[in-house]
Amino acid sequence: MSKSPSSALAPRRARPRVAALALALGVALVGGAIAPAAAASKDKASVSIGFDEFTLPNGLRVIVHTDRKAPIVAVNVWYHVGSKNEQPGRTGFAHLFEHLMFQGSENYKGEFFTPFELVGTTDQNGTTNVDRTNYFQNVPTTALDMALWMESDRMGHLLGAIDQKTLDEQRGVVQNEKRQGENQPYGRRISARLYEALYPADHPYSWQTIGSMADLDAASLGDVKTWFRSWYGPNNAVLVLAGDIDLKTAKEKALRFFGDIPASATLPDMATRIPKRDRDTEETIPDRVPQARVYRGWPVAQYGAADGTDLQLFAQVLGGSAASRLDARLVHADQIADSASVSINDAEISGTLVVVANVKQGVDPAKVRAAIDEEIKRLIAQGPSAQELEQAKTATRAEFVRGIERIGGFGGKSDVLARCAVFLGKADCYRDELKDLDRASIASVQAAGRKWLGVGSHTIVVQPGDKPASSLPETASAAPAKQPAPIPAADPRFKTVKSDLDRSLGVPQTQSFPALKFPAQQTAQLSNGMQVVLVERHETPIVQLQVEFPGGFSADQGRKAGTASFAMAMLDEGAGDYGALQLSARKEALGAELSSNASLDSASVALSALTDKLDPSLDLLSDVIRRPRFDAAEIERVRAQWLAGIKQEKARPQTAALRVLPPLLYGAGHAYAIPFTGTGTEGSIAALKREDLLAFHSDWLQPQRARVIVVGDTTLAQIVPQLERRFGDWKGASDAPALPNLAQVARPAKPRVFLVDQPGAIQSNIYVGELIAPTGDAGTIDFDFANGVLGGEFSSRLNMNLREDKHWAYGSYSGSGNALGQRPWIAQAAVQSDKTVESLGELKREIEAFTSGSKPITETEVVKIRAANTLSLPGAYETTDALMAQVGSDLRYGRPSDFILKYKARNDAMTPALTQAAAKGLEPKALTWVVVGDLSKIEQPVRALGIGEVQVIDNDGKPVR
């Protein structure tokens, strides 16, 4: 039940297989690029995740990893059941059942999330792919019994809780998840066509994990219950417990909570099945997109294959970084593509390698297609250079090390151990992969490319057209099944163990919680006035730095829109002695991550460096901040990419709404009356000159206004001299510009509705917003607490209404990020088109009832939000990036260093009366609505609804009618 769906073929870099609602406006409002999470070992030779393991008599395999740095335990359950275990005519069952398993169980009636919200659980979700279904969450150590009770109850006591109403509800939710993925440029239908072409119809990777609409419609109660009885036994699962736990405790608790659950049939392993295609194929698909895109895919080595790591390195060199072959050729040299990337989905019985390139406006896609082919053949013929291979190895290892700082979530330690155990039967298979990484040679990488990237590819060219790809008919390899499949016999090898657990007593109640302890901050000042704040973390050999300056998007006031964001993006497109490609290669060689960007109120440069390479990494940081080149040729290249990116934003319904809504809320001329993506407009970016970028750099990147936040494996005595050598002689200008004028904006006198046309859309994206007080306002904590009741949590009012009750949307949330000026509060929902008017009515009703108190805020709701906001805090700072984000936010908004303690105290003091008073911070009569959808279907019904004066605007916010 993934809370945030993603496209299987979204352009992205190759991911090392060892690594394998925040509202969208949060990107703009939270501010500052945060460098990725830190490492988990002190040197290259000792990358290790210590663990113990045992197997219960019923077949449940349990893996235990101890990590005491935070008082939390990651509970990660992997069922070795995915969409590959389905049959044609019964597709989508694994993913549908993932949703059903969040709907309570025989001994717990209610939303699965609720008990977890009451103990401050973090990083909770469930996902399904072709090979497995997993459920994961991080809970306070004292709440472990609750988590294990809940996980075991749905494993062993689920079916009595599933009825026709629950099935229909979750079927509707899944179908809206499917629509949401299809109602995007280059959406699910494109990825479906690629896999249908690469894999024969009887291959289990040929159909989508989310299933076909026809199969989902046809799924009966008998079908889904049979599916569960067949495969969801403990003998087909792995439980990983990682964090503040030891082996003895894990054995006692696993046996007590899971030991009496009977085994199911053991799911037979599938043999590796990599299609052997005897020719290359190609097709063109029209879509309502702003630019052409080329996909080229091959079936390749499966997960755990002997040459899998070599193939990953080949992919990294080809298209896995900004210094890759495809970037160098397509993006920099020939400038025929705006971006190019390579990804590998190394699944259990076959892998899939996909090259993706966004074709530059006016370029023939055939030219891009040919260049991709040439670069692949050249890399196969010549192999990577020694430097390229070493860079690829360093980047792969660094990403793995950063990922395993976390105990839970994707790429965290529990995830790594579970994946290895489920697919290869060896929880520490990552050790073999790291050894393969060290052993890889130019010849072995070359051989892997030659073996897998020959004849047998399929290419899709997505061309701009009048109709969205969502209008394409779904491929059906079989008619929907009419009768449930037979249930296989349970595996007789496994036995149950009697437990003393009385489930009739209900979910164990957590009586105590870990204390909140925020790490101490140390401060210093460089000789030029630059402020330094350090939080030491020595568990991992990573140092993270963020150098933050005021300004950000709001500093575009009086300048061309998008200047701040464009200027900051140009900082690492060549600096000091390095051109753009050379700088990218140097970062990769150091295993460093370096980024520069702007947010609403600030601009920042962030570095994540390996401790033993901190000195040369700081040299790069200094070059990027103090000596950016702003080369004319690079500006033009990035400008073309930027303009293409704006077109992409306008084509995507979510970002289209977030481009037009802020100017409607703030009014022309306000510093925040800009697209919240920060990218500006096509006109403003086209008009940008090099002098504009130099002026922004000179005006806003001033040392006396900078603050350097450091988190990680260093001390003040070490880091201050290192920073002094690179920044101490940097002098600021005496005539630095004043901070942006953030004028107070009056709310509109009456509700307004703005409609943006998205012809052919199968969903309507609804956004409703209003301005509220700035982050620094005394009532901010109270208002944000109140918003939690309305739309801040999964079980809050909006989501429970539109998703769980009506199942018209995949999700509906509300919230407001931080801002120095008035904050925008925004609620949103992507709803099926035929329920647009009804959804608008429900959102309006919920907001009015919330603010007026006609649906009073209850003690139960207050307890839930208090728990979610405070009980998660002791474990919230497990990672260095979490610490960096909190310290940076406190400094940006003028908070004391112990703000988080004050935040907790105020949350603890909240009552229903205080929460209801804070809810009055919203005024329903001043709401501004933006709806992006197919106006031929929704315009007249929305006008008839009468929730406000209706105006149609284009995706630049200009009036149409």
N, C-alpha and C positions, 0 to 999 in steps of 0.2 A: 504494500500500500504506500508506495513511494509518495511522499508529500510534494515533491517537486519533480515532475516528469522531465525526461531529457530525450533528445533525439538520438537514435542509435548512430546516425551518420552526421551529426553536427561536426563541422571541421574542428579538429583538435590535433594536438601533437601526439606522437607515439608515446604510449604509456608503458614504462617498464613493467613487465608482468610481475615482478616482485612487489610492485606497489599497488599491482592491480586491484506563517508567512512573514520571512522578511519580505516586505514589498520591494519591488524593483527599484523604487526611489531610494531605498536604503543605500545603494551604491553611491548615490550622490550625496546623501545627507550624513552618513556615518563618517566619511572622510578618511583619506589617507590610505595608500596601499599598504597592506600588512604583509610582510614577508612570510613565506610558508613556514610550517611548523618545523621544529628542530629535530636534531638527530638522536640516536639512542646508543651510541658507543663512543669510546674514547679514541679509537684509531681504526684504521681500515681492517686490520686483521681480526678485530674483536666484535664485529657486528653480530649480535646474538640476541635471541629471545629465549631465555631459559624457560623450560616448562616441564611439568609432569603430566602423565596421563594414565587413565584407567578406563575400564569398560564395565558397565553394570551387567548383571545377568540377563537383562532384557535386551542387551545389544547397544545401549546408548554409550557412545564414546565420549569421554569427558577429558578436556585438556585444561590445565591450570597454569597460569603464569602470574607470578607475584611481582607487583610494582607498587611500592608504598608512597610514591610522591604525592598522592592525593587520596582523600578518604572516600574513594569510589571504587566500584567494581563494574567492569564491562561484562554484560551477559549477552552472549552471541550464540544463537541457535541456527544451525544450517541444516535444512532438510535436503537430501540429495534427490530432489524432485524439481524438475523444471519443465518448460514447454516441450523439450525434446521427448519427454515421456508420455506426451499426449498422442492421440491418433487423429488423422484427418477426419473432420466432422465433429471433433470434440476439442477444437483448439481454444486456447485462452483459459482452460480450467485451472492450471497452476496459479496463474496470476489472479483469477477470480477468487480462488481459495485463499490466497494471501489476504485479500480484503475481508473475506468471511471470518478469518481467524482473528480479526480485530473487533469482532462484534460480540464479545462476551462468550461465556462457556456455561456448562451445565450448573456449575457451582458459583458462578459470578454473572449476574444479570446486569448488563450495562456495557458502555463503551470500554474497550480494553485500556484505553489511554488514561481513564479517570484515576485509578489508584496510583499510577505513575506520576501524574501531575501533582498529586497530593504529597509526594515525597521529594519533589524537585528533580525528577529524572531529566537527563540531557541526552542529546544525540540519539533519539529514539526513532526507529523507522522499521520498515520491512520492504524488501525488494524481491523481485523474481526475474530470473533470466532464463536462458535456454537450458541451463544445467542444474540450477538449485533455487531454493527459496530460503531467504534468511530473515531473521528478526533480531534486532539488536537494540540495546539501550545501556546507558551508564547510570547506575543508581548509587545513592549514598550507601556506604558499607552497612549501615544499620537497617537499610531497607532491602537487603538481599533476600531475606525470606519471602517478602512480598513478591519480588520479581520472579523468584523460582516457583512460587505457588502459582502465579499467573501463567507462566510459560508451561508448566507441567499440566495445569488444568486444561489449557487449550490443546495440548498434545494428547492427553488421555481422556478428556471429558468434554468434547466439543459438539458432537452431532446432535445431542438433545436440545441444543440451543439454536440450531439452524432450522428455521421454518420458511415457508414460502415468502412471507413478508420480508424477512432478512435477505433472502436470495434476490428478490426483486429490487430491493433497495440498493444492494451492492452491485447488482448487474447494471443498474442505472448509473451509479457512480463510475464504474469501470468504462461504460460506454461514453461518458463525458470525458474521462481521462483520454480515451481513444480519440474523441473529437478534438480535444485540446491539442493533442500531438499532430493531428492532421490539419488543423486550422492555422498552420504556420507556413511561411515560405520554406520550401524544401522539406516538407513535413514527412510524417510516417509513411505515406504512400510511396515516396521515393526510396526509402530504405527497404520497404517491402519488395519493391520491384527488383532491387539489386540482389537480395537474397533469393528471390524466386528464380532469378536467372542463373545464379551461381550454383544453386543446389537443386537436384531433381525433386519432383513433386512428392516422392515418398521419403525424402530425407527430412529428418525432424528439424533441421535448421531452415527449411524452406518457408515455414510459416512464422508469423509474428507471435511473440510471447503474449501480447495483449489479446490475440485471437481475432477472429472475424466477427463482424456484427451478426451474421446469420447464426454462427455457432453459439455466440453469447445469448442471442434471443431464444435459441432452442434448448439451452441448458435447463434441465429439470432438477427438481429437488433430489430425485433418485440418482441422477447423474453425479451431482456434486458430492452426495454422501458416499456413493460408491468410490469416487476418486479418493476421498479422504481415507476410507476404510482400507483401501488397497495399499496405500504407500506411506501414510504419515505416522508410522510407528517409530519408536525410539531406535530400532535397529537400522533405520535409514537416516539417522540424524547424528550430528555432532554438537555438543555443548562446550563452548569455551568460556571460562571464567578468568578474567584478567584484571589485575589491579590489587586492591587491598584485601588479599585473601591468601590462604596457604593450602597445601595439599590436604592436610587432615580435615580442615573445615569443609573443603570442597567435597571430599568423600562422604562425610556425614550428611551434608545437605543434599547432594545429588541423589543418594540412595533414599533418603526420606521423601523427597518430593517427586522423584521420577521412577523409583525402583519398582512400584506396583503397576506400572503402565504396560499392558501386554504388547508384544511385538506384532507387527503386521507382516505381510509377505516381504521378503527382502528384494528390493528393486535390483534386477540383474544389471550388471555393468554392460554398457553398449560398447561394441568394438569401434575402434577408430574408423572413421569413414570420411575420407577426404576425396571429394569428387575429382575424377581425372577427365578434364575437359579437353577435347581435341582441337578446339579452335577458339579464337577470340570472337566475341560478339559485342554488338553495340546497339543502342537505341536512343532515341531522342524523346523527351517527355516535356510537354508544355506545362508551365506553372505560372501563377500570378506572382512573379518575382521581378526584382529590379535589374538583375544581371544574370548572365549565364553561369552555370556551374558545371564542372566536369567531375564525375566520380569514376574511378576505375578500381575494380576489386578482383581479388584472386582467392580461391580456397587455398589455405596454407597449413603449416604445421599446427597440430593441436597443442593444448597446454601440457607441458611436461615432455615434449618431444626432445630428442637428443640435440637437435640443432635449433631449438626454439630461441635460446638466448642469442645465438648468432643472427637469427632472422630479426630479432628485436633490435640488435645493434645496426643491422643493415637499414632497417626502417628509420632509426634515429639519425643515421648519417644522411639518408635520402630526404627525409622530411620531418624530422623530430625536433628541430630547433630553428631559431632565427638565423643560424649559421649553416643550415643544411644545404644540400645540393639543389633542391627544388627552389628554396628561397633565393639562393644565389643566382640561379638561372632565370626562373620565371618572374620573380618579384623585383630583383635588383638589376640584373644584366639586360634581359630582354624587355622587362616591364610589360609583360603580356597578361599578368595575373595580379590581383590585389592580395591574394594570400594563397598558400599551398601547404598542405600538411599530410602526414601519413599516420594512420592508426592501425593497431592490430587488436582484434578481439580473439584472443587465443582460448577458445572454448574447449570443452572436454573431448569431443570426437572430431573436431576440425576447427582450424582457425580461419579467420577472414582478415586479409590485409586490404585496406582501402586508402587510396590516394584521393584527396579532394582539392580542387583548385577553383577559386572564384575568378572568373574571366574578366579582365579589364574591359570597361565600356568601349565598344567599337572594335574589339579584337575578335577574330574568327575563332570559335572554340576548337576548331580542328588544329589550329596552330598551337594551342596550349596542349591539346591531346598529343600532338607529335613531339613537342618538347619534353613532356613527361616521359614518353616512350624512349626518347634519346637519352635522357638522364639515367633512366633505369638501366638501359643497355650499357651505357658508359660505366656505371658503377659496377655492374656485373663483369664487364670486360677487364676493368682496371683494378677493381677492389678499392676500398677506402685507403686514404693515406694513413701513415702512422699517427699523425696528429689528429685526424678525424676520428680514428678508432679510439685513441686515448680520451678525447673529449667525450665521445659517446659513452665510454665506460664510466667516466667520472660523473657525468650527468645522471646516468642510470643508478649508480650507487648512491649518489647524493639524494635523489628523490626517494629511494627506499628508506634511507636513514632518516630523512625528515618525516616520512610517513609514520614510522614506528615510534615516534615520540608519544603518540596517542595510544591509549589502550583500546579504544573502541572506534567505531565508525569505519568508513571506507579507507583501506590502506593502513589502518591501525594494527596493533599487534594481534588482537584477537581475530581480526579479519585475515591476516596473513596465515596464522596458525590453522584457522578453520578451512581456508581454501586449500592449503596443502593437504590437510587430513582428508577432506572430502574427495578431492579429485585424484590424489596420488597415494593416499593411505599413509602418508608420512608427514607429520605435523611440521617438521623442520626442513621441508623440501627447499625452502628459500636458501638454505646453506648451499645446496647443490647448484642452485641458480647463480649464487654469488661466486662460487668456484668456477662455473662455466663462464661467467663474466670475466674473471681474471685470466682464464685460459684462452679466451677467444683471440684469434689471430686474423690478420688481413686475409689470409687464405680461407679460413673457416667461415668468415663473414661473407666473403665473395662466393663461396660454394653454396651457402644457404640461399643467397639471392638467386644464383643460377638455377638451383633446384626448384624453387617455388614460384619465381616470377617470370616464367616462360609463357608459352602458349596456354590459353585457358582463362583469360581474363574476361570480364564483362564491363563495358563502359556505358555509363548513362550521361547524356548531355541534357541538362535541364535548361530549356530555353524560355525566355520571357514570353508569356502568352496571355490570352484574355480570360482563360478559365483556370481556377486553382487545381492543383493536382489532387485535391481531396474529392474532385468530381469524377476521378477515374474509378471504374468499377473494381471491387475487390476480387481477387482471384480465389476461387473455391476449388480445392483439389478433391473434395468429396462433399456430398450432401450432409447437412447436419444430422447427427445420430438421433434415432428415434427411441432407442431402448438403452438403459444403462448397461455398461460393460459388465462382464462377470467379475466377481471378487475373487482374487487369488487366495489360496490358503496361507494362513500365517506360518511363519518360519518356525518349525518345531525345535530348533536348536536353542531358542531363547526362553528364559523363564522369568517369572515375576518374583519379587521379594515383598513380603507383607510389610506394610508401613503402619506406623502408629498415628499417621496424619488423619485427622478428622476433618474432611473437607466441608462438612455441614456447618462448621463454625465460621466459614467464610474466609476472606482474605486476611492474612496476618496483618495486624496493625503495628506500624512502626512507632515506637514510643520515644525514641531519642534520636538526635541527629548530630552529625559532626559540627564542631564549632567553626565559624568563619575566621580564617587567618589569612590576611592579605600580606604578601611579602613586603619587606621593608624597602623603601626607595632611598637611594643615595643621590646627592646632587653635587654638581661642580659647575664651574664656569671657565670657558676658555679665555685667553687673554683679550680676545676681540669682543667678548660679551656673549658668545654663544652659550646657551644654557644646556647642560647635560644632566640627564636623569638616568640612573642605572638601577635595574633590578637583577641581581645575580641569580643564575640558574646553572649549576655545574654538572647536572646529570648527563648532559649531552654536549658533544663538541661542536656546538653551533653558537654563533653570536649574531643577533639580529639588531639592526639599527634602523631607525626612521628619523630622517631630518625633515621637520615640518616647518612650513612658512605660512603666514596668513595670506588671504586673498582667495584663491580658488575661482570657481565659476563666477562668484559674485564680483570679482575684480574685473570682469568683462564690462562692467558698467562704464560707459563712455568709450569703450573699445569695440572692436568687431566681435560679435558673439562667437564663442568657441576659442578665443585667443588663449585663455589660460590652459585649457585642456590640450590644445594643439601644441603650445609651447612646451608644456611639461612632457608630452609624449615625444617631442623631438630631442629631449636631453640625452636619451640613450640611443639615438640614431647617429652616433658619431660624437666622440669627445676626446680632447687631448690628442694623443698620437694615433688614435684608433678611428678608422672609418666605421660605418654602421655594421658591416659584416665582421670586421676585425674585432669590434667591441663585443659582438655576440659570441664570437669564437673564444675570446678571452674569458668571458663569464663562464662559458661551458667548461673550458679547461680548468678553471678554478673551482668548479662545482658551486659557483655562487649564483644567487638569484638577485637580480637588480632591476628595480622598476621605478618609474617616475610617472606621477599622474596628479590630477587635480580633483577635488571634490567641491561641494557647495561653498565652503568657507575656508578651505586651506589647499595648499599645494604641498606635495611631499615626494621624497625620494627614499626608497626602502632597500635595504640590503640584508640578505641572509647569507652568511659566510661560514665556511668550515673554520674552526678555531685555528688549525695549523696553517690556514691560508688567509688569515685575517689581514695581515699587512698588505699583500698585493690586492686583496679585495677592496680595502680602504682606499688604495690608490685609484681604483676604478671609480669608487663612490665620489672621491674628490674631483676627478676629471669630469664626471657627469654633472655635478653641481656647479663647478666653477669654470669649466672650460668646454661647454658644449659647442659643437662646430656650427650648427645650423647651416650645413652645406646646401647650396641652392638646389643641387640635383636631388638631394634627399628630401628637401622640402616639397619639391614637385611630386616625387614618388609618393610620399606620405599624403600629400593633398589629394591625389587621385584615389588612394585607398580610403581616405576620410570621407570624401564625397560619396563613394560607393557605400560606405558604412551608414551614412545618413539616409541614403535610399533604402538600405536594409531596415533601418529603424522605422521608417515610414511604412514599410510593407508589413512589418510584424505588428499585430494588433496591440500587444501590451506596450511596446515602446512608442507606437504611434500615439497612444493615449497619454503617455507620460511626456511626450513632446508638446502636446497642445494644452494640457491641463494647467501647468504652472503659470503661463501667461494669463490664463483666464482667472486664476485665483489672485494673482498679485497685481495685474494691470500693467499696461505699457510703461516702460521706463524704470520699473523697479529692478533692483539688482538680482532678484530671484525670478523675474519674469522671463525665464529661459527654458528651453528643453532640459529636463532634469538628467538627461544623458550627458549634458555638458558639451555636446559636439557642435553646437552652433547651428547655423543654417547653411544651405548650399551657397547662397549669395555671399554670406560673410566669410566663409572658408575660401571661396574662390577669390575673394578680394584681399586675403591676408598677404602681407609682404614680409620679407625677412626682417625688415626693420621693426615690424610689429612684434615679432618674436623676441628680438634682441631687447626691445624696450620692456617687454613683460619680464624677461629674465633680470634685467638691470633694476627694475622698479620693485619687484616683489621677492626675489631671492636675495634677501639682505641678511647678513650674519647677525646683526643686532636684534633681528626679529625671529631668528631661527631657534628651534629647540631640538636637541638631539636626544632621542629616547633609545636606550640600549637595554636589551634583555638577553641574558645568556651566559656563556662560559667565559667570563672575564671579570676583572675587578676594576674599581675606580682608579687604582694606582697604575693599572695596565692601560686602560682605554683612554684616559685623559691625555697622556703624552702622545699616544698614537693619533688622536684627533687634533691635538695642538700642532703637531708637525704638518698636518695637511690643511688645517683651517685657521690656525692662530694668526696668520698674517693677512687674512682676508678682511678687508675693510669695507664697511658699508657706506652708502651715500648719505649725505646729510639732508637731502631733499626727497627722501622716500615718500611716496604718495600716502595720503590718509587712507585709513581702512574704508571699505565700501559703506555708503550710506544705506542703511537698512530701514527705510521709512515704514512707519506703521500704516497698515492698509485696513480700511474699513470693510466689513463684510457686505456682500450685496443685500439689497433690501428684500429680495424675494428669490425663490429657487430658480435656477436656470438649467436647461438641458441642451447639450450640444451633441449632435450626431455626426459621426464620421463614416463614410461609406466604405465598406469592404465587400465588393461584389462577390457573390458565390460563397460567402462565409457560412460555415455550418455551426458556428457559435457566435454569440455576441459578448464582447468584453465590456463589462460595466465598471466604471470608476466613478466614485463620488467623493468630493473633497471639500474642505473648509479650512480656513486659517485658524490656528490656535496660538497660544502664547509661546515665546521662545524657550529654548532649553533652560536658560538661566532663570526662568520664572519660578517663584516659590511654589507654585502649584503643579509643576511638571510631574513630579513623582506621583502625586494623587491622580492626575489626569491619565497618565500611562497605566496606572493600576486599574482605573475604571475602564479604560479601553480593553484591558485584558478580558473583562466580563463580556464585552460586546464582540470583539473579533481578534483578540490577541493569541488565543490558544486553539488547538484542534477542537476542543469541546466547548468553545465559546458559542455565543448565540447565533452569529451569522453562519458559521460553518455547520452547526447542528441543524439549522433550518434548511439552507439551500443544498447542502450535501447529504447529510444523514437522514433528514426527514423527507425532503422533496426529491432528492437525488437529481437535481437539475444542473448541478455544477460539480466539478472535481474538487473544488475548495472555495471558500470565501473567508477573507480575513480583513482586518483593518489595523492601522497603526500610523505612527509618525516617527520619523527619524529625528536626529538632532540638528539644530540650526541655531546660529547666533541671532537671527531675526525670527519673525513669526514662522512657526513650523506649519507645514501642510499635513493635516490629518487626511488620510485617504483610506477608503474601503473599496474592495474590488471583488469581482466574481466573473469568471468566464462561464457562461451558461449556454445551454443548447438554444438555438435560434428560436424555436417555437415556444420557448418559455421566457423570452426577453421581458415582455410586459409584466408577466406574473412575478418575475424575479425583481424587477424594479419596485413593484408594489411591496414585496416582502422586505426588501432592504429599507425602503422608506418606513414601513411599519415598525421594523426592529429598531431603527435609529430613533424614531419618535418615542417609542415605548421606553427605550433606554434613557433618553434625556429627560422625559417628563416624569418618569417614575410610575407610569401607568402599569408597567410590568416591573415591580420593585426589584432592586438588587438584593439578593438573598445572602444570608450568612454563609450558606453552602458555596455560593459563587465567590464570596470574599475569601473564604478559607482556601479554596482552590487556587485563586490567583496569588494569594500571599505565599502559599507553598511553592507554586511554580517560580515565583520571583525570588524567594529567599533561600529555600532549602537546597536549591541547586548551586548556591554560591560557593560553599566550601570546595566543591569539585570543579568549579567553572574555570579555574586558573591552572589546569593541568598542563597546558601548553604555553610556550613562549609567545605565540601569536595572540592568545587570549589576554595575557598580561600586557602585551604591547598595546592592544586595542583599548584596554581599560585605562592605562596610564595616559595614553595619547588623548583619549576623550576627556579625561579629567583636566588635563592641562589646557586643552582647546577651549573648554567652556568654563574655565576659571574655578574649578571645583577644588576643594582641599584634598590632600593625598589620602585622607581616610574617608573619602566620599562614600565608598561602597559600604562602610559600616553605618553611615548616616542613612543611606538608601535602605538598608535592611531594617534599621530601627523605624523608619517611617512606614515601610510596608507592614511591619509587625503591628503598628498602631492603627492601621486602617480598619474601619468598621463599615457596615452597610450604609450608615448615614453619611459618613465622609465620602464614600465611594459614589453615592447618589448625588451628593453635592458637586463632586468633580465632574460627573457626567453632564452636568448643566453647562460645562464648557463648550459643548456643541450646541449649535442653533439650527434645528431642522429647516427653518424658513430661510436659511442663508446658504443652503447646499448648492454646489455646482456639480452637475452630472455630465459625464462624457461616456457615450456609448459608441463602440466601434463594431459595426456589423453590416449585414446586407440590408441596405435601406429599402430595397424593393419589397422586403418581407416585413420590416419592423417599423418603418418611419410612421406610417399612418396609425398603427396601434399605439405607438409611444405618444404621438400627439394627442390621441383620444384619451390617454390615461390622465392627462392633466396635472402632472406633478410639477410643472414649471413651464415657463416660456421656452419653446423649442426653436433651435436654430441649427441648420446644417452647415458644417464647416469642412474645409478640405484638411488634408493631413499636415498642412502648414498653419492651420488655425484660421485661415481666411474664410470669410462668409461665402456660402454658396447660395443659400436661400433661407 
